[in-house]
Each structure stands twice: as C-alpha cells, then as structure tokens.
C-alpha cells in the first residue's frame, strides 16, 4: 500500500481513489445473479439443490437441518465458544432490548386523534455468511433483535457446512428453521420461497457482492422481499493523528482486510510519520495472519491517504461513508458531531472495531458501498413495521372537513372531496356529535 497525498490528486483522481473495488464488476455480477434468481423462481428446490452442491459443496439434497442435527451441534460445541456466545448474547440483547419503539399520540385538531403503532414483521429471513469464515456473531446480531421483536417465523440460512457455533447461536435466539444453503441462491429462496424454504417478508444479513446483488434485485421485485440494507463486502476507514499507535491502527485495518478479497480498508492521517509506521506494522502483522493471502488481495485495493489536516480527513470520511469508522486521535469526542456518514463509529485507541463485531452490544450489520449516507445500522426497529392510526369524531370531521374539501377540489379529485362532503351533509355541518375515544 503506497501513501497517497490527497493534495496532489485532481478531483477525478480523488473520486477514483475512494472507489470500491467490487463496483468494477457490478454488471457481470448482476448477470450471474439474475440467472440464479430466475432458476430458483422457475425450478424451486431442484435448482436450489443444484446450486447448493455446486457453490456450497453440500453433499446431499437435505438442505434443512433436522432437530437431531441441531441438538447434536449444541451438545458438541466447544465449551469456551459456548460461553463466549452466551456472554455476547447478554450484551447484544441488553442493547437491543433497550431500543423500544417510540409511539406518539396527538390530537392534531379538536376531535381528530392521530397516533403511531408497531408490530413485528411476521416472517423474516436471516442470512449468515459461512464458508471459510463462519460468522457466528452474525447469527447473534440478526437473531437477537428478531427474537426481541417477536417475529413469528425466523428462518436462518448459511452456507454448508454450518459451524456448531452458528447453530448454537441460532438456537439461543429461538430459531428452529435452519438451512445449509448460502450465496445468491439462498437469498432467492428466501425471497420467493420453495417447497423446502419458506418465503419471508424481509431479508437481513451481510454477504459478498453476489449476496448483496441478490438482495438488491429481489427487493426491487414486487413479488420478492424487502431487505434490511445494502450490506456487502466489509470496509473500514481509520482517522488517526501523529500520536496514534501504529500497531493498533494496522491491526484494525487487517481485521477488515481478512474478511475477503473484495474488502477495502483506508487509513487517513495528516501525519506522514504515522502512515509510514503503519505501513511497517502492516507488513509485520500480515505475516502472522492465517488469512494472509485474502488480506493481501484486499490491501491491494486499499488506501493510505495523507491529508493536510484533520478537517480534510473528516471530509474524506464523510465522502467515502464507511461501514466502520475508527477514530484514533487525541480527542475523538471533539469531532463526533462532524462525522456525518458512517455505519458505526468507534472512538479512541482502545475501542477496536472487533468489539462491535462480537460482543460490546452494538450491531455489526451495517450499510456499505457508501450507503451509510442514507442507511442506518441494523436495530430492533428494523424487525418491526410502523403504521399510523387516525380517529375523527363528528366534530373533528367538521373542524377539518372544509380544509380537505378545498385541497381535494384544487387537485381535481372530486371523489376525495365527496367522501367528506357526503358525511358533512348527513351529520350537519354545525351540529354536535360524540367524540371518538382518544
């Protein structure tokens, strides 16, 4: 990773510098994923089993875990891992249970009461990345808020072979429908349903560019499913000053680079010395990583950026809108209000992103690809649907009716106007009636 001087770049070069690597292959990925979705919608389980064998290396067509398989995994799990899952579950549940829905009830005019209410989304699908890095933590991050929201049916899918940790975490969250299938074909199965996999109303979870593309495509189809957010390959941006510990910074960069070859990590600093020290620390720590080759591919598409000052570093971060933003400067709290676009922010030398990934309590399912400018970190409310309720008494209709009649007439919508006029003519525009219950 060479050090890039931001001041020497043209506006076009700056745009190119912050470009995500996966974007280059978006068209080819869409074509592949579209074919997979088409096959699932046309051939259902037959196509799903074919893809599971081809991409997940699943040895058979039994894609749903039996209760005996689930129980065996929960009994077989390493005791230390089981305890770690139990401990993380407590913290994640504590943070997400506190996210109670905010309801309002307002009498907007005399006799007209408006309020909000929520209920759990009935059927949800949770996608948990697996394969070379089975994300036990993701099962908790998705399962806990779904459990707290009281979703009626929770379906979890993850590529074969499912780790005992993922299965135990799912059970901890009360999930009974667990499938050993991953990738775009898993998303398609959840969105449209097959004889084996139930169709869900909303799909949650991160994944690679194929999973992300599948989520996007099914969410655009009225017959598909809604999704939580665009959550694809992992990324982190670190803002650090001259006093930052280069070993800490390098470790944080590598913690995301090891996710996958399409991940991206960026360090922004006004200190050339810090950038150079981090360069050296990266080389040293990289040699010790079992996933060195994966991290190397991610680093080849990553950046070390030299800025003129801290303000410019903040501007770069807000432009990039990282999934994870780590701030290792002398007084990180001083700039929080200026950090507009980030999925999750980690302040100070000791608040490594790994804490949020696993056990501090915040959710690690976050928007990527710059969608942090408009999308939010996953929370319990994402598993609920908010709706509104209105109630008008006769007097309330009299109070607001003329306003509605005038506005409807201005729009040329006589049917709307008549819905009010007919009522007012029948009850009398000036008589008194009982109010609705407030």
C-alpha positions as a Markdown table, in Angstrom:
| # | Residue | x | y | z |
|---|---|---|---|---|
| 1 | Unk | 0.0 | 0.0 | 0.0 |
| 2 | Unk | 1.6 | 3.2 | -1.2 |
| 3 | Unk | 0.9 | 6.5 | 0.6 |
| 4 | Unk | -1.3 | 8.8 | -1.5 |
| 5 | Unk | -1.0 | 12.6 | -1.0 |
| 6 | Unk | -4.6 | 13.9 | -1.2 |
| 7 | Unk | -3.5 | 17.4 | -2.1 |
| 8 | Unk | -1.7 | 16.2 | -5.2 |
| 9 | Unk | -4.8 | 14.5 | -6.7 |
| 10 | Unk | -7.2 | 16.0 | -9.2 |
| 11 | Unk | -10.9 | 15.9 | -8.5 |
| 12 | Unk | -11.3 | 12.9 | -10.8 |
| 13 | Unk | -8.3 | 11.1 | -9.2 |
| 14 | Unk | -9.9 | 11.7 | -5.7 |
| 15 | Unk | -13.1 | 10.0 | -6.9 |
| 16 | Unk | -11.1 | 7.1 | -8.3 |
| 17 | Unk | -9.1 | 6.8 | -5.0 |
| 18 | Unk | -12.3 | 6.2 | -3.0 |
| 19 | Unk | -13.9 | 3.9 | -5.4 |
| 20 | Unk | -15.0 | 0.5 | -4.0 |
| 21 | Unk | -13.3 | -2.5 | -5.8 |
| 22 | Unk | -16.5 | -4.5 | -6.3 |
| 23 | Unk | -18.1 | -1.8 | -8.3 |
| 24 | Unk | -15.9 | -2.6 | -11.3 |
| 25 | Unk | -17.6 | -6.0 | -11.8 |
| 26 | Unk | -21.2 | -4.9 | -11.0 |
| 27 | Unk | -22.6 | -5.7 | -14.4 |
| 28 | Unk | -21.2 | -9.2 | -14.6 |
| 29 | Unk | -22.3 | -10.0 | -11.1 |
| 30 | Unk | -25.8 | -8.8 | -11.9 |
| 31 | Unk | -26.0 | -11.1 | -14.9 |
| 32 | Unk | -24.9 | -14.1 | -12.9 |
| 33 | Unk | -27.2 | -13.4 | -10.0 |
| 34 | Unk | -30.2 | -12.7 | -12.3 |
| 35 | Unk | -29.8 | -16.2 | -13.8 |
| 36 | Unk | -29.6 | -17.7 | -10.4 |
| 37 | Unk | -32.8 | -16.0 | -9.3 |
| 38 | Unk | -34.6 | -17.0 | -12.5 |
| 39 | Unk | -33.6 | -20.6 | -11.9 |
| 40 | Unk | -34.9 | -20.6 | -8.4 |
| 41 | Unk | -38.2 | -19.0 | -9.3 |
| 42 | Unk | -38.8 | -21.4 | -12.2 |
| 43 | Unk | -37.5 | -24.7 | -10.7 |
| 44 | Unk | -37.6 | -24.2 | -7.0 |
| 45 | Unk | -35.9 | -26.8 | -4.9 |
| 46 | Unk | -34.4 | -28.6 | -7.9 |
| 47 | Unk | -32.4 | -25.5 | -8.8 |
| 48 | Unk | -31.6 | -24.8 | -5.1 |
| 49 | Unk | -30.1 | -28.2 | -4.5 |
| 50 | Unk | -28.0 | -27.9 | -7.7 |
| 51 | Unk | -26.6 | -24.5 | -6.6 |
| 52 | Unk | -26.0 | -25.8 | -3.1 |
| 53 | Unk | -24.0 | -28.7 | -4.4 |
| 54 | Unk | -22.1 | -26.5 | -6.9 |
| 55 | Unk | -21.4 | -23.4 | -4.8 |
| 56 | Unk | -21.7 | -24.6 | -1.2 |
| 57 | Unk | -20.3 | -28.1 | -1.8 |
| 58 | Unk | -23.3 | -29.5 | 0.0 |
| 59 | Unk | -23.1 | -33.3 | -0.4 |
| 60 | Unk | -26.8 | -34.0 | -0.4 |
| 61 | Unk | -30.2 | -32.5 | -1.1 |
| 62 | Unk | -31.3 | -32.3 | 2.6 |
| 63 | Unk | -31.0 | -28.6 | 3.0 |
| 64 | Unk | -32.9 | -28.2 | 6.2 |
| 65 | Unk | -31.2 | -29.2 | 9.5 |
| 66 | Unk | -33.2 | -31.8 | 11.5 |
| 67 | Unk | -33.8 | -31.3 | 15.2 |
| 68 | Unk | -31.4 | -34.1 | 15.9 |
| 69 | Unk | -28.7 | -32.4 | 13.9 |
| 70 | Unk | -29.4 | -29.1 | 15.7 |
| 71 | Unk | -29.3 | -30.8 | 19.1 |
| 72 | Unk | -26.1 | -32.7 | 18.3 |
| 73 | Unk | -24.4 | -29.4 | 17.3 |
| 74 | Unk | -25.5 | -27.7 | 20.5 |
| 75 | Unk | -24.1 | -30.7 | 22.5 |
| 76 | Unk | -20.9 | -30.8 | 20.5 |
| 77 | Unk | -19.9 | -27.2 | 20.6 |
| 78 | Unk | -16.7 | -26.2 | 22.3 |
| 79 | Unk | -17.4 | -25.1 | 25.9 |
| 80 | Unk | -15.3 | -22.0 | 25.6 |
| 81 | Unk | -17.1 | -20.9 | 22.4 |
| 82 | Unk | -20.4 | -21.7 | 24.0 |
| 83 | Unk | -19.6 | -19.4 | 27.0 |
| 84 | Unk | -18.4 | -16.7 | 24.7 |
| 85 | Unk | -21.7 | -16.8 | 22.7 |
| 86 | Unk | -23.6 | -16.7 | 26.0 |
| 87 | Unk | -21.7 | -13.7 | 27.2 |
| 88 | Unk | -22.1 | -11.8 | 23.8 |
| 89 | Unk | -25.8 | -12.7 | 23.7 |
| 90 | Unk | -26.3 | -10.9 | 27.0 |
| 91 | Unk | -24.7 | -7.7 | 25.9 |
| 92 | Unk | -26.3 | -7.7 | 22.5 |
| 93 | Unk | -29.7 | -8.4 | 24.0 |
| 94 | Unk | -29.3 | -5.7 | 26.6 |
| 95 | Unk | -28.5 | -3.0 | 23.9 |
| 96 | Unk | -31.2 | -4.1 | 21.5 |
| 97 | Unk | -33.9 | -4.7 | 24.1 |
| 98 | Unk | -33.5 | -1.0 | 25.1 |
| 99 | Unk | -34.5 | 0.0 | 21.6 |
| 100 | Unk | -38.2 | 0.2 | 22.4 |
| 101 | Unk | -40.5 | 1.7 | 19.7 |
| 102 | Unk | -41.3 | 5.4 | 20.1 |
| 103 | Unk | -45.0 | 5.9 | 19.8 |
| 104 | Unk | -46.8 | 9.2 | 19.6 |
| 105 | Unk | -50.5 | 10.1 | 20.1 |
| 106 | Unk | -51.5 | 13.6 | 19.1 |
| 107 | Unk | -54.9 | 15.4 | 18.8 |
| 108 | Unk | -54.0 | 17.5 | 15.7 |
| 109 | Unk | -57.2 | 19.4 | 15.8 |
| 110 | Unk | -60.2 | 19.2 | 18.2 |
| 111 | Unk | -61.8 | 15.8 | 17.6 |
| 112 | Unk | -59.0 | 14.3 | 15.4 |
| 113 | Unk | -56.6 | 11.9 | 17.0 |
| 114 | Unk | -53.5 | 10.6 | 15.1 |
| 115 | Unk | -51.1 | 8.0 | 16.5 |
| 116 | Unk | -48.4 | 5.6 | 15.6 |
| 117 | Unk | -48.2 | 1.9 | 16.4 |
| 118 | Unk | -45.9 | -1.0 | 15.6 |
| 119 | Unk | -46.0 | -4.8 | 15.2 |
| 120 | Unk | -43.3 | -7.4 | 14.4 |
| 121 | Unk | -42.7 | -8.3 | 10.8 |
| 122 | Unk | -44.3 | -11.8 | 10.6 |
| 123 | Unk | -41.7 | -13.7 | 8.6 |
| 124 | Unk | -38.0 | -12.8 | 8.4 |
| 125 | Unk | -35.0 | -14.4 | 6.8 |
| 126 | Unk | -31.5 | -14.2 | 8.3 |
| 127 | Unk | -28.5 | -14.7 | 6.1 |
| 128 | Unk | -25.3 | -15.7 | 7.9 |
| 129 | Unk | -22.1 | -15.8 | 5.9 |
| 130 | Unk | -20.2 | -19.0 | 6.3 |
| 131 | Unk | -17.6 | -21.0 | 4.3 |
| 132 | Unk | -14.0 | -20.0 | 5.2 |
| 133 | Unk | -15.2 | -17.6 | 7.9 |
| 134 | Unk | -18.4 | -18.8 | 9.5 |
| 135 | Unk | -19.8 | -15.7 | 11.2 |
| 136 | Unk | -21.1 | -17.0 | 14.5 |
| 137 | Unk | -21.5 | -13.3 | 15.6 |
| 138 | Unk | -23.8 | -12.5 | 12.7 |
| 139 | Unk | -26.3 | -15.2 | 13.9 |
| 140 | Unk | -26.5 | -13.3 | 17.1 |
| 141 | Unk | -26.6 | -9.8 | 15.5 |
| 142 | Unk | -29.6 | -10.8 | 13.4 |
| 143 | Unk | -31.2 | -13.4 | 15.7 |
| 144 | Unk | -31.3 | -11.3 | 18.9 |
| 145 | Unk | -33.3 | -8.3 | 17.5 |
| 146 | Unk | -35.6 | -10.7 | 15.6 |
| 147 | Unk | -36.2 | -12.5 | 18.9 |
| 148 | Unk | -36.8 | -9.3 | 20.9 |
| 149 | Unk | -39.2 | -8.0 | 18.2 |
| 150 | Unk | -41.2 | -11.3 | 18.5 |
| 151 | Unk | -41.1 | -12.1 | 14.8 |
| 152 | Unk | -43.5 | -15.1 | 14.3 |
| 153 | Unk | -41.2 | -17.1 | 11.9 |
| 154 | Unk | -37.4 | -16.7 | 11.8 |
| 155 | Unk | -35.6 | -18.6 | 9.0 |
| 156 | Unk | -31.8 | -18.7 | 9.0 |
| 157 | Unk | -29.6 | -19.8 | 6.1 |
| 158 | Unk | -25.9 | -20.2 | 6.0 |
| 159 | Unk | -23.5 | -22.0 | 3.5 |
| 160 | Unk | -22.6 | -25.6 | 4.2 |
| 161 | Unk | -21.0 | -26.8 | 6.4 |
| 162 | Unk | -22.7 | -24.9 | 9.2 |
| 163 | Unk | -20.5 | -24.4 | 12.2 |
| 164 | Unk | -21.7 | -25.6 | 15.6 |
| 165 | Unk | -21.3 | -22.1 | 16.8 |
| 166 | Unk | -23.8 | -20.7 | 14.2 |
| 167 | Unk | -26.3 | -23.4 | 15.1 |
| 168 | Unk | -26.0 | -22.9 | 18.8 |
| 169 | Unk | -26.3 | -19.1 | 18.4 |
| 170 | Unk | -29.4 | -19.6 | 16.3 |
| 171 | Unk | -30.9 | -21.9 | 19.0 |
| 172 | Unk | -30.0 | -19.3 | 21.6 |
| 173 | Unk | -32.2 | -16.9 | 19.7 |
| 174 | Unk | -35.1 | -19.4 | 19.5 |
| 175 | Unk | -34.6 | -20.1 | 15.7 |
| 176 | Unk | -35.8 | -23.6 | 14.6 |
| 177 | Unk | -35.8 | -23.3 | 10.8 |
| 178 | Unk | -32.1 | -23.5 | 9.8 |
| 179 | Unk | -30.9 | -24.2 | 6.3 |
| 180 | Unk | -27.4 | -25.2 | 5.0 |
| 181 | Unk | -27.5 | -23.0 | 1.9 |
| 182 | Unk | -25.7 | -19.8 | 1.1 |
| 183 | Unk | -25.0 | -17.3 | -1.7 |
| 184 | Unk | -27.4 | -15.6 | -4.1 |
| 185 | Unk | -29.4 | -18.8 | -4.3 |
| 186 | Unk | -30.2 | -18.6 | -0.6 |
| 187 | Unk | -31.4 | -15.1 | -1.0 |
| 188 | Unk | -33.6 | -16.1 | -3.9 |
| 189 | Unk | -35.1 | -19.0 | -2.0 |
| 190 | Unk | -36.0 | -16.7 | 1.0 |
| 191 | Unk | -37.5 | -14.1 | -1.3 |
| 192 | Unk | -39.6 | -16.3 | -3.4 |
| 193 | Unk | -39.9 | -19.5 | -1.4 |
| 194 | Unk | -39.6 | -23.1 | -2.5 |
| 195 | Unk | -41.2 | -26.3 | -1.2 |
| 196 | Unk | -38.4 | -26.5 | 1.4 |
| 197 | Unk | -37.6 | -22.9 | 2.2 |
| 198 | Unk | -40.5 | -20.7 | 3.3 |
| 199 | Unk | -40.9 | -17.3 | 1.7 |
| 200 | Unk | -40.2 | -14.4 | 4.0 |
| 201 | Unk | -41.3 | -10.8 | 4.1 |
| 202 | Unk | -37.9 | -9.3 | 4.8 |
| 203 | Unk | -34.3 | -10.5 | 4.4 |
| 204 | Unk | -31.5 | -9.5 | 6.8 |
| 205 | Unk | -27.7 | -10.0 | 6.8 |
| 206 | Unk | -24.4 | -9.1 | 5.1 |
| 207 | Unk | -22.6 | -11.0 | 2.4 |
| 208 | Unk | -20.3 | -10.8 | -0.6 |
| 209 | Unk | -21.1 | -9.0 | -3.8 |
| 210 | Unk | -23.3 | -11.8 | -5.1 |
| 211 | Unk | -25.4 | -11.9 | -2.0 |
| 212 | Unk | -25.6 | -8.1 | -2.0 |
| 213 | Unk | -26.7 | -8.0 | -5.6 |
| 214 | Unk | -29.3 | -10.7 | -5.0 |
| 215 | Unk | -30.7 | -8.7 | -2.1 |
| 216 | Unk | -30.9 | -5.7 | -4.3 |
| 217 | Unk | -32.7 | -7.5 | -7.1 |
| 218 | Unk | -35.3 | -9.3 | -5.0 |
| 219 | Unk | -36.0 | -6.0 | -3.2 |
| 220 | Unk | -36.8 | -4.3 | -6.5 |
| 221 | Unk | -39.3 | -7.0 | -7.4 |
| 222 | Unk | -42.8 | -6.6 | -6.0 |
| 223 | Unk | -43.0 | -10.4 | -5.8 |
| 224 | Unk | -39.7 | -10.6 | -3.9 |
| 225 | Unk | -38.9 | -9.5 | -0.4 |
| 226 | Unk | -37.8 | -6.3 | 1.4 |
| 227 | Unk | -34.3 | -6.1 | 2.7 |
| 228 | Unk | -32.6 | -4.5 | 5.6 |
| 229 | Unk | -29.9 | -2.5 | 3.7 |
| 230 | Unk | -27.2 | -2.8 | 1.1 |
| 231 | Unk | -24.7 | -4.8 | 3.2 |
| 232 | Unk | -21.8 | -6.2 | 1.2 |
| 233 | Unk | -18.1 | -6.7 | 1.5 |
| 234 | Unk | -16.6 | -5.3 | 4.7 |
| 235 | Unk | -14.8 | -2.0 | 4.8 |
| 236 | Unk | -13.2 | 0.3 | 7.4 |
| 237 | Unk | -11.8 | 3.8 | 7.4 |
| 238 | Unk | -9.5 | 4.9 | 10.2 |
| 239 | Unk | -8.8 | 8.5 | 11.0 |
| 240 | Unk | -5.5 | 8.8 | 13.0 |
| 241 | Unk | -3.2 | 11.5 | 14.2 |
| 242 | Unk | 0.5 | 11.5 | 14.9 |
| 243 | Unk | 0.0 | 10.2 | 18.4 |
| 244 | Unk | -1.9 | 7.1 | 17.3 |
| 245 | Unk | -0.4 | 3.7 | 18.0 |
| 246 | Unk | 0.6 | 2.3 | 14.6 |
| 247 | Unk | 0.3 | -1.3 | 15.8 |
| 248 | Unk | -3.3 | -0.6 | 16.8 |
| 249 | Unk | -4.1 | 1.1 | 13.5 |
| 250 | Unk | -2.6 | -1.7 | 11.5 |
| 251 | Unk | -4.4 | -4.4 | 13.5 |
| 252 | Unk | -7.7 | -2.6 | 12.8 |
| 253 | Unk | -7.1 | -2.4 | 9.1 |
| 254 | Unk | -6.1 | -6.1 | 8.9 |
| 255 | Unk | -9.2 | -7.1 | 10.9 |
| 256 | Unk | -11.3 | -6.0 | 8.0 |
| 257 | Unk | -8.9 | -6.9 | 5.2 |
| 258 | Unk | -9.0 | -10.5 | 6.2 |
| 259 | Unk | -12.8 | -10.7 | 5.6 |
| 260 | Unk | -12.5 | -11.2 | 1.9 |
| 261 | Unk | -10.5 | -10.2 | -1.2 |
| 262 | Unk | -13.2 | -7.7 | -2.1 |
| 263 | Unk | -13.0 | -5.9 | 1.3 |
| 264 | Unk | -11.4 | -2.4 | 1.4 |
| 265 | Unk | -9.6 | -0.6 | 4.2 |
| 266 | Unk | -8.5 | 3.1 | 4.3 |
| 267 | Unk | -6.2 | 5.0 | 6.6 |
| 268 | Unk | -6.4 | 8.8 | 6.6 |
| 269 | Unk | -4.0 | 10.9 | 8.5 |
| 270 | Unk | -2.2 | 14.3 | 8.4 |
| 271 | Unk | 0.9 | 12.6 | 9.8 |
| 272 | Unk | 3.3 | 11.1 | 7.3 |
| 273 | Unk | 5.2 | 9.5 | 10.2 |
| 274 | Unk | 2.1 | 7.7 | 11.4 |
| 275 | Unk | 1.4 | 6.5 | 7.8 |
| 276 | Unk | 4.9 | 5.1 | 7.4 |
| 277 | Unk | 4.9 | 3.4 | 10.8 |
| 278 | Unk | 1.5 | 1.8 | 10.0 |
| 279 | Unk | 2.9 | 0.6 | 6.7 |
| 280 | Unk | 5.7 | -1.2 | 8.6 |
| 281 | Unk | 3.3 | -2.6 | 11.2 |
| 282 | Unk | 1.0 | -3.9 | 8.4 |
| 283 | Unk | 3.9 | -5.8 | 6.8 |
| 284 | Unk | 4.9 | -7.3 | 10.2 |
| 285 | Unk | 1.4 | -8.3 | 11.3 |
| 286 | Unk | 0.3 | -9.6 | 7.9 |
| 287 | Unk | 3.0 | -12.3 | 8.1 |
| 288 | Unk | 1.3 | -13.8 | 11.1 |
| 289 | Unk | -2.3 | -14.0 | 9.7 |
| 290 | Unk | -3.6 | -17.4 | 8.6 |
| 291 | Unk | -5.8 | -15.5 | 6.1 |
| 292 | Unk | -2.7 | -13.6 | 4.8 |
| 293 | Unk | -3.5 | -14.2 | 1.1 |
| 294 | Unk | -7.0 | -13.0 | 1.4 |
| 295 | Unk | -5.9 | -9.9 | 3.3 |
| 296 | Unk | -3.2 | -9.2 | 0.7 |
| 297 | Unk | -5.8 | -9.1 | -2.1 |
| 298 | Unk | -7.9 | -6.7 | -0.1 |
| 299 | Unk | -4.9 | -4.5 | 0.7 |
| 300 | Unk | -4.0 | -4.3 | -3.0 |
| 301 | Unk | -7.3 | -2.3 | -3.4 |
| 302 | Unk | -6.9 | -0.3 | -0.2 |
| 303 | Unk | -5.5 | 3.1 | 0.6 |
| 304 | Unk | -3.1 | 5.1 | 2.9 |
| 305 | Unk | -4.0 | 8.7 | 2.4 |
| 306 | Unk | -2.0 | 11.8 | 3.6 |
| 307 | Unk | -4.1 | 14.9 | 4.3 |
| 308 | Unk | -3.2 | 18.5 | 5.1 |
| 309 | Unk | -5.1 | 18.5 | 8.3 |
| 310 | Unk | -7.7 | 16.7 | 10.4 |
| 311 | Unk | -10.6 | 18.6 | 8.8 |
| 312 | Unk | -9.7 | 17.2 | 5.4 |
| 313 | Unk | -9.6 | 13.7 | 6.9 |
| 314 | Unk | -13.1 | 14.3 | 8.2 |
| 315 | Unk | -14.2 | 15.4 | 4.8 |
| 316 | Unk | -12.8 | 12.3 | 3.1 |
| 317 | Unk | -14.5 | 10.1 | 5.6 |
| 318 | Unk | -17.9 | 11.8 | 5.1 |
| 319 | Unk | -17.4 | 11.4 | 1.3 |
| 320 | Unk | -16.5 | 7.8 | 1.5 |
| 321 | Unk | -19.2 | 7.0 | 4.1 |
| 322 | Unk | -17.5 | 3.9 | 5.6 |
| 323 | Unk | -19.3 | 0.9 | 7.0 |
| 324 | Unk | -16.9 | 1.1 | 10.0 |
| 325 | Unk | -15.2 | 4.4 | 11.1 |
| 326 | Unk | -12.4 | 4.2 | 13.7 |
| 327 | Unk | -11.2 | 7.5 | 15.2 |
| 328 | Unk | -7.8 | 7.3 | 16.9 |
| 329 | Unk | -6.9 | 10.9 | 17.7 |
| 330 | Unk | -6.1 | 12.7 | 20.9 |
| 331 | Unk | -9.7 | 13.9 | 21.5 |
| 332 | Unk | -12.0 | 11.7 | 19.3 |
| 333 | Unk | -15.2 | 13.0 | 21.1 |
| 334 | Unk | -14.4 | 16.5 | 19.8 |
| 335 | Unk | -15.2 | 15.6 | 16.2 |
| 336 | Unk | -18.1 | 13.2 | 16.6 |
| 337 | Unk | -20.6 | 15.9 | 15.5 |
| 338 | Unk | -18.7 | 16.4 | 12.3 |
| 339 | Unk | -18.8 | 12.7 | 11.3 |
| 340 | Unk | -21.9 | 12.6 | 9.3 |
| 341 | Unk | -21.7 | 9.4 | 7.3 |
| 342 | Unk | -20.7 | 6.1 | 8.9 |
| 343 | Unk | -22.4 | 2.8 | 9.7 |
| 344 | Unk | -20.8 | 2.6 | 13.1 |
| 345 | Unk | -18.2 | 4.8 | 14.8 |
| 346 | Unk | -15.5 | 3.6 | 17.3 |
| 347 | Unk | -13.8 | 6.2 | 19.4 |
| 348 | Unk | -10.4 | 6.0 | 20.9 |
| 349 | Unk | -7.3 | 3.8 | 20.9 |
| 350 | Unk | -9.0 | 1.0 | 22.9 |
| 351 | Unk | -12.3 | 0.8 | 21.0 |
| 352 | Unk | -11.3 | -1.6 | 18.3 |
| 353 | Unk | -14.0 | -2.4 | 15.7 |
| 354 | Unk | -13.7 | -6.1 | 16.7 |
| 355 | Unk | -15.6 | -5.2 | 20.0 |
| 356 | Unk | -18.6 | -4.1 | 18.0 |
| 357 | Unk | -18.3 | -7.1 | 15.7 |
| 358 | Unk | -18.7 | -9.5 | 18.5 |
| 359 | Unk | -19.7 | -8.5 | 22.0 |
| 360 | Unk | -20.0 | -4.9 | 23.0 |
| 361 | Unk | -23.7 | -4.8 | 22.2 |
| 362 | Unk | -24.0 | -2.7 | 19.0 |
| 363 | Unk | -24.9 | -4.4 | 15.8 |
| 364 | Unk | -22.3 | -5.2 | 13.2 |
| 365 | Unk | -24.8 | -5.4 | 10.3 |
| 366 | Unk | -24.1 | -2.1 | 8.6 |
| 367 | Unk | -24.5 | -0.3 | 5.3 |
| 368 | Unk | -21.6 | -0.5 | 2.8 |
| 369 | Unk | -20.7 | 0.9 | -0.6 |
| 370 | Unk | -21.3 | 4.5 | 0.7 |
| 371 | Unk | -25.0 | 3.8 | 1.6 |
| 372 | Unk | -24.1 | 4.9 | 5.1 |
| 373 | Unk | -25.0 | 8.4 | 3.8 |
| 374 | Unk | -28.7 | 7.4 | 4.0 |
| 375 | Unk | -29.0 | 3.9 | 5.6 |
| 376 | Unk | -28.5 | 3.1 | 9.3 |
| 377 | Unk | -27.0 | 0.4 | 11.4 |
| 378 | Unk | -29.3 | -2.5 | 12.0 |
| 379 | Unk | -31.5 | -2.3 | 15.1 |
| 380 | Unk | -34.6 | -3.8 | 16.7 |
| 381 | Unk | -36.9 | -1.4 | 14.9 |
| 382 | Unk | -35.9 | -2.9 | 11.5 |
| 383 | Unk | -37.8 | -6.1 | 12.6 |
| 384 | Unk | -40.9 | -4.1 | 13.3 |
| 385 | Unk | -43.3 | -2.4 | 10.9 |
| 386 | Unk | -44.6 | 1.1 | 11.9 |
| 387 | Unk | -48.1 | 2.2 | 10.9 |
| 388 | Unk | -50.4 | 5.0 | 11.8 |
| 389 | Unk | -54.0 | 5.2 | 13.2 |
| 390 | Unk | -56.4 | 8.0 | 12.9 |
| 391 | Unk | -59.8 | 8.6 | 14.6 |
| 392 | Unk | -62.1 | 11.5 | 14.0 |
| 393 | Unk | -65.3 | 12.4 | 15.9 |
| 394 | Unk | -68.2 | 14.1 | 14.0 |
| 395 | Unk | -67.0 | 17.4 | 15.4 |
| 396 | Unk | -63.4 | 16.5 | 14.3 |
| 397 | Unk | -64.7 | 16.0 | 10.8 |
| 398 | Unk | -66.5 | 19.3 | 10.9 |
| 399 | Unk | -63.2 | 21.0 | 12.0 |
| 400 | Unk | -61.0 | 19.6 | 9.3 |
| 401 | Unk | -63.5 | 18.7 | 6.6 |
| 402 | Unk | -63.6 | 22.1 | 4.8 |
| 403 | Unk | -59.8 | 22.1 | 4.6 |
| 404 | Unk | -59.9 | 18.6 | 2.9 |
| 405 | Unk | -62.7 | 19.7 | 0.5 |
| 406 | Unk | -60.7 | 22.7 | -0.7 |
| 407 | Unk | -57.5 | 20.8 | -1.1 |
| 408 | Unk | -59.2 | 17.9 | -2.9 |
| 409 | Unk | -61.0 | 20.3 | -5.2 |
| 410 | Unk | -57.7 | 22.0 | -6.0 |
| 411 | Unk | -56.3 | 18.7 | -7.2 |
| 412 | Unk | -59.4 | 17.9 | -9.2 |
| 413 | Unk | -60.1 | 14.8 | -7.1 |
| 414 | Unk | -63.9 | 15.1 | -6.6 |
| 415 | Unk | -64.1 | 11.5 | -5.2 |
| 416 | Unk | -61.9 | 12.6 | -2.3 |
| 417 | Unk | -63.9 | 15.7 | -1.8 |
| 418 | Unk | -67.2 | 13.9 | -1.9 |
| 419 | Unk | -66.0 | 11.4 | 0.8 |
| 420 | Unk | -66.0 | 14.4 | 3.2 |
| 421 | Unk | -68.9 | 16.4 | 1.7 |
| 422 | Unk | -71.4 | 13.5 | 1.9 |
| 423 | Unk | -70.6 | 12.9 | 5.6 |
| 424 | Unk | -70.9 | 16.6 | 6.4 |
| 425 | Unk | -74.2 | 16.9 | 4.7 |
| 426 | Unk | -75.5 | 13.9 | 6.5 |
| 427 | Unk | -74.4 | 14.9 | 10.0 |
| 428 | Unk | -74.9 | 18.6 | 9.6 |
| 429 | Unk | -72.0 | 21.0 | 9.4 |
| 430 | Unk | -72.8 | 22.7 | 12.7 |
| 431 | Unk | -74.5 | 20.1 | 15.0 |
| 432 | Unk | -72.7 | 18.3 | 17.8 |
| 433 | Unk | -71.9 | 14.5 | 17.9 |
| 434 | Unk | -70.0 | 12.3 | 20.3 |
| 435 | Unk | -66.2 | 12.3 | 20.1 |
| 436 | Unk | -64.2 | 9.2 | 19.3 |
| 437 | Unk | -62.3 | 7.6 | 22.1 |
| 438 | Unk | -58.9 | 9.2 | 22.4 |
